[in-house]
Amino acid sequence: MSPNDSAMRLPLPTDGPLEAPAEWQELRRTCPVATVELPSGDKAAYLTRYDDIKALLSDPRFARPTDMDEGAARIAPEGAGGPVANGDSSIAIATQGEEHLRWRRHVGKYLTAKRVTALRPGMVAIVESLIDDLVEHGQPGDLKATVGFPLPVYVICDLLGAPAEDRDRFSYWSDAFLNVSRYSTEEAQASYAEFARYMSELIAAKRAEPGDDLISNLIKDGAEGGEGLSDDLLLSTGMGLLVAGHETTANMIGKMVSMLLADRTRWERLLADPSLVRTAVDEVLRFDANFGFGVRRYLGEDVEVGGELLPGGTTVVCALSAANRDEQVFADAAEMDLTRAPNPHMTFGAGPHACLGQSLARTELQVVLEVLLRRLPTLRLAVPVEELQRVEGLLVGGLRTVPVRW
């Protein structure tokens, strides 16, 4: 890569809504450090090899770019985009160093696999109810709107101890924070201010009358002589959980079902052997080619990547979905293998910024798949796969609708 390289524009085109860009394989083979242009018009380095991406994400020196990083490539065009797209540095969570590790320790102990398992019965009940709604509204139904979109925000509200009637507000805030082009900067900032007021009131209510939710438990940690988290950090934690846990999982539910129904033999295999649900969910996560723009890192100093020296000040886009198709790591990488194990995909990232909520996301996907297989074994797509449409403008990839019959 050099500054004069011609740049491909992200997102890369594909031959279909579930297909991988043809460029990935060629880039991994011949140009592991390429130049890309983001929707903002800014240029960035683009990585597609598994080992290069894992090494960079595992390096604690580098984090997502913020608006304080000189020359960092922006995702959103001028005048558009929410705080996540624009790297708003006012968000209180530290991205590096001991402060970041301390925050992860505090929050992570309430998102362990054991704690998430305790939430599973509640998730099952919610999915059962959402499928009841899907069936009641008749065929064809939109599985994304009826099941995929509501479930994660219901789970997050329960996790934070937010009232159930506020779920629609959480959905709107999530969209505003993550969209690159749908909202103006002013609209996104107004949404953030509204969310901040809401979370401040929720935190105050939890301080006055704690419950058995994440916010209350984090407050109790401080009250019991621990280091605790400030109100600003609690607010940013709520925002982080909403951003990381809603749109990503909501869209993944729709993509998961679409991928499994696109080739009916996959669905039939799971019907015949539901014990494959766990490995199938991880393989769907690996196989997903519609993951959005990729994970960004800002290089605060020179670093060698893929045998090439990248100067400090470079923004790097790590194409996790491309890494998940790397033939040097995954046998038959271009094929979906529902029994694949081990499956070291990087959909949840790697290193000090790996997704804290990955056990939660996996469990939600497993529950949805288990209940759908049991309740709607005849489920099928209501339109040809090629008629599915990708969502435009979100930092995370998704499908506009997932029309189904049963």
N, C-alpha and C positions, 0 to 999 in steps of 0.2 A: 504494500500500500504506500502511496505517496500523495501529497497534497494535490497533485495534478491528475490523479486518477479520475476517470469518469465515474460518477456515482450512480448506483442503482437506487431507486426510490422505494422507501418502505411505505406500506407493506408490499412485499413482492407479490406479483400476480400468480394465480394458480389456475389449473384447468377445471377445477370444481370446488364446491364449498368445503369438502372434507379432504381435498388433495393437498399434498405438500408442493411448495414451489420447486420447479425443475432445477432452479439454480443451486439449491442447497448441496446436492451431490457433487456438482462440478466445483463449487466453492471449496468444499471440504478437500477435494482432490488437488486442486491447482492454486487456490487463492484463499488460504485460511484466514487471512487478515485483509478484508476488502473495505472499500469506501462506500458508505450509503448516505442518502439524503433523507432526513426526517420530514414529516409534514410541515414543520416550521421553516424548512429550507436549509437548516443547519446540517453540517456534515459530521459523520461519526465513523469510527472503525467498527467493523462488523465481523464477529467471530462465529464460526459454524462447527468447529471440531470439539468433540467432547473433552479431551484432555486439556485443551487451551482454556475452555470456558470454566472447567472445574478448578483449574489452577488460579485463574483470576478471581473467581467468586470466593475462593478459600483464602485469599490474601487479605488480612485484616486492615491493611493500609487504605483500602479503597471501598467506597460506598456509593450509593446513588447520588447523582449530581443534585445540588441545590442551587437556588438563585444567588448564592454567595460564592459559588465556584467560578472563577474568572474564565470566560470563554467556553463554559459548558454548553453543549448542544441542547437546545430546547426541543421538546416534542411538539408542543402545540404552536400553531401559527400565532402571529401577533394579534392580541385582542381576544383570544379564545383560550379555553382550557381551564380545568380546575386546579386546586392546589397540589394534587399528586402529579398531574401532568407537568406542572410548572416548577416543581421542586421547591415549594414554599418553605423557606427556612424558619418561619415562625412556628412550625410544628415542633413541639417540645422534645420529642424523642431524639436522643443523641444517636448518631449513626455510626460512631466509631468509639474505640477506647473502653476504659473501665466503666464509664457511665452507661454505655450501650449494653455491656455485658451484665451489669447490675439490673438494668430494666428487663432484659431477657430472662434472668433468673427469677425475678419477681413474678412476671406474667407467665413464664413457661411452666411453672409448677402447677398452674391451674388449667393447663392444656395438655397434660400428659395423656398417654393412651389409656391409663387406668381411669383417670377422671372422665375422659370422653366416653369410655365404655358405660359409665354410669348414666350418661345422657341418652344412650341408645334407645331405651324403651319409650322415652318421650318423643324421640325422632320418629320411631315406628308409628306411634299414634298420630303424629302430625301428617306423615305421608299417607297413612290409611285414609285420613279425613280429606286430604287434597285429591286423592284418587277417587273418592266418593264424589267430590265436586266435578271432576273431569267426566266421570260416567254420567252424572246427572245432567250435565249440559249437552250431552249427546255427541254424535260423531259427524264430521271429524272434530277432534279437539286439539288444542295447542298445548302440548305437554310442557313446553317451556313456561308459558304464561301461567298455567294452572298448577304445576308441580315444581318445576325447576326454579322459577323466580321467587315464589313465596317461601319455600322451605328454609334456605339459608338465612334470610332476614328474620324469620321466626326464631331460629336457633340462636342467632346473635342477640336478639332482644331478650330471650330467656337467659342467655349467658350473662348479659350485662344487668339483668334485673329491670329492664325497661318494660313499661306496660304494653300489653298485647295490642291495644288500640293505636299505638304509635308506629306500628310496623310500616304503614304506607309512607310515613315521613322518612323513615330510615331508607327505604327503597329509593326515594327521590334524591336524598343526600348522596347516596352511594353513586348514582348515575352522574350527578353533578361533579363529584370529586374526580371521577375517572375519565370523563369524556374529554376528548381532544378538541372536538369541533362543534358539538351540539349547543353548548352554552358559551356566552361571552364571559370574559374574565370577571366582569362586574356581577353577572348572575351567579357564577361559581363562588365568588367572594361572599355574596349575600347568603348563599346556601351554607357556606362555612360558618359565617357569623351566627346564623340561625341554629346550626348544629352545636356550636360552642355554647350558646345560651342554654340550649336544651340539656347538654351534658353537664354544664355547671349546676343547673338546678337538680339534675338527677344525682350528682355527686353529693350535693348538700343534703338531699333527702336521705341518701345512704349513710351519711355521717350521723344524721339525727336518728335514723332508725335502720340499722344494718339488717340485711337479709343474708341468704346463702347464695349469693351471686358473685361474679368476678370482682366487680367494683367494691362491694362490701368487704370481700375477703382481702383485697389489696389495702383497703382502709384499715382493717383490723390488724394487718401485719405491722403497720406503723404504730397503731395504738398499743400494741403489745411489746413495745420496746425495740422493734426492728427499725430498719432505715425508712421504710415506707416510701410512698410516691407522693409527690406534690400534686395539687389539684390540676396544674397544667399538664403534668405527665399522665394523670388519670384521664383527662380529656383527650389527649393525643392517643392514649391506649384505646379508648373507645372508638376514635376515628380510625385507627389502624386496624382494629378488628373488623370494623364495618367495610373498609376499603378492601382488605385482604380476603375477607370471608364471605362477602355477598356476591358481587358481580362475577368473581372468578368461579365460585362453586355453582351459582345459578346457571351460568353459561356452560359450565362443564357437564352439568346434568343433561342439558339438551344435546350437547355434542356426543356424550357417552351413548345415549339412547340411539341417536342417529347413526353413529358408527356401528353399533351392534345390529341395527336393523337394516343397514345398507347392504349387508351380506347376510341373508336370513340364516345361513348355516351357523353363524356365530350365536344368534339368539337361541336356535334349536339346541346348540351344544350346552348352553347354560340351563335351558329347561331340563335337559337330560341329566345334568350334573350341577346342581346349584352350589355345590362345594367349591366350584371354580370362581365364584363371585369375587373373592378377595384378589386372586391373581388377575382376574379379568379387569377389575377396576384399575390396578396399577398398569396393566398393559394399555388400557384406554388412555390413561394419563401420559404414558410414553408415546403413544401413536398419534396423539392429537397434533395436527399440523396447523391449527387455527388458534394460536396462543397469544396473538397480539404482536406488539412491537418488539418484544424481548426485554431482558433485564439490562439496565444501564449501569455502568460504573464510570466514575470520574477519576482519572489518573492524576494524583497530586504530585507525582514525580515520574521520571522516566522508568519504563519497565519493559522487559523483553517478553513478547508474546508470539508464539508460533515461530520462533527464530527471527523475529523482527523487533527492532527497538521502537517502541511507541513513546513519543515525548510527553512529559508532564503537560497537563492541560487538555489532553485528548479525552473525549468521551467515547466509551466503548459500549456497543450494543451486543449483548450475548444472546444469540438465537438458541434458546434452550430446546425448542422443538427440533431444530437442525441437529443439535448435539444428541438428542434422543434417537436420531436415525443414523448415527455414526456406525458404519459397517465394521470399524475397528473395535467396537465395544459390544455391539449387539448382533448376534447371529441372525441372518435373514431379517435385517433391520427394517426392510420395506414391507414386511408381512406382519399382520396382527396375530400373535400367538397367545391365546387366552390362558395357557399354562406356563407362560414364561416365568422362570424363577432360577436364580435371582434376577431381579429387574432393577438395576441401579440407575433408573432414569433421574433426570435433574429437573423435573417439572416444578418441584418445590425449592429449587435452588440448591446451594451448597455453602458450606463454610459458616462464618459468623452471622450471616444474614439469611440463612435457610429459614423457610416459612415455619413460624411457631405453631400455626394452626393446621399443620398437615394431618395430624391424627383426626382432627375434627372434620376436615374436608373428606378424607378417606372414608370415615364412618358415615357421613351423609350420603356419599355416592354409593356405598355398599348397601345402606338401608333402602335407598330409592330403588336400586336394582333388584334387591331381594323381594321387596313388596310388589314391584311391577311384575316380576316373573310369576309370583304366586297369584296375584289378583287378575292380571291381564295377559295370560300366556299367549293369546292370539294377536298381541300388539304388532302393528306394522306401520310403516310410513304411509301417509295418505297422499303423498306426491312423490314423483321420481326424485331420487337423490340430487340430481343435477338442478332441480328447481328450488332446493333449499338456498337461502340467501344469507350471506355473512353480514354481521353487524359492522357498520362502518363507524370509525371515530373513537372506539373504546380502546383504552390501553390494553385491555384483555380481550381475547378473541371470543366470538360467539356467533350464534345463528339468530336471525330475527324471530323466526317462529319454528316450531317443530310439529307440523300437522301429523296427527296419528289417527288410526282406526284400530278397532279391536273386535 
